[in-house]
């Protein structure tokens, strides 16, 4: 969810890009002809960033009190996040994500992403990073008057800046896909093609996906035929074989989510893919309550403002083995999310963008589209700390839950992710379908995750 700009967009096919040598590959034009397996459907995919306009185009980031006075929300910078998640102690130990690569997949991308990351980093006294852009397909020229493109550019900005905020020395590879909604396809197959190509060519240790489509909108769902989703899993299956961690935002619709036209919400509980896929780690949303120094003034609660953290039972996937220990909560189905990080609009993140020349400046962004890239940075830190890819971390998360010194922090204040009139789930002791296993203290969570995950 993005407070400054709204929009939705779609995806596409391959391209050429010279990537830095160490651990990265050169994507050749052969990738441009990569095709999804026969029979793969097209359904509506939207960036999780779509949201309400509350704060936009500010000349410079404001302190919390001024955000409260102007917009009645808290707004946080990356230095406050670093304190809140206890990241600074890891940096002092040299755990910064160095030598690891985060892959971010967004339609269209942003033409100003490198400049914007540079400005963002300088503002907060952080060193910037090179953004390696891979254009997957014939990405059309950026048009700031196209709401699809600006929506995805906002998502791209949030994704890159949040990942960098947590893992400042990690490499960032931004894969820009090219199919527009107006062409009648929505791009999920192209996104999966791009991810598989990156995985097969050794590009990336962790993939962050801030997009999703409601399971119910896939062809055949209403007849109990889930093959349209299952035929899209080839990238994730590949990732599991290559020990690449795959993340996805759990969504901003609480226990419901968007209808096929993207304009409304289902009136009953639904879930969304790829977050619902057992091969993916579903990243939900919390609300942070911080002071200007980044210290908590009270424990985290469930993200539920201008959107709510997605969570609930999948109607496509049955309960995976890693959730057997929480069967009393998820029942016979795959439950989401798995773990959560900052996502609330009231407590959103400052971002900088200049892709729209009529709206250049600082914005406040929130939603689980923020939480997924934040967590991708955590994974990059764990990869470096362990000296190996942590890979599929789902079993590790549930093993660490409740273990003393694991760094998993329960969110149990009784708040919930009810949204749009659909009753959600409360944050209670242990696992719940509002925040998953909870959130994290990076100082202890990062090494614990590295130890618990097989490379």
Secondary structure as UniProt FT lines:
FT   TURN            22..23
FT   HELIX           29..33
FT   TURN            38..39
FT   STRAND          46..47
FT   TURN            48..49
FT   HELIX           64..71
FT   STRAND          75..76
FT   HELIX           78..84
FT   TURN            85..86
FT   HELIX           88..92
FT   TURN            93..94
FT   TURN            98..99
FT   STRAND          101..107
FT   TURN            111..112
FT   HELIX           113..123
FT   TURN            124..125
FT   STRAND          131..136
FT   TURN            144..145
FT   HELIX           147..166
FT   TURN            168..169
FT   STRAND          171..177
FT   HELIX           181..183
FT   HELIX           188..200
FT   TURN            201..202
FT   STRAND          206..209
FT   STRAND          211..214
FT   HELIX           215..217
FT   TURN            219..220
FT   HELIX           221..223
FT   HELIX           227..230
FT   TURN            231..233
FT   HELIX           234..241
FT   TURN            242..243
FT   STRAND          245..249
FT   TURN            254..255
FT   TURN            260..261
FT   STRAND          272..273
FT   TURN            274..276
FT   TURN            278..279
FT   STRAND          281..287
FT   TURN            292..293
FT   STRAND          301..302
FT   STRAND          312..318
FT   HELIX           321..326
FT   HELIX           327..330
FT   TURN            331..332
FT   STRAND          333..336
FT   STRAND          339..342
FT   TURN            346..347
FT   STRAND          348..353
FT   TURN            357..358
FT   STRAND          361..365
FT   HELIX           368..386
FT   HELIX           394..400
FT   TURN            401..402
FT   TURN            404..405
FT   STRAND          408..409
FT   TURN            420..421
FT   TURN            433..435
FT   STRAND          439..440
FT   HELIX           442..452
//
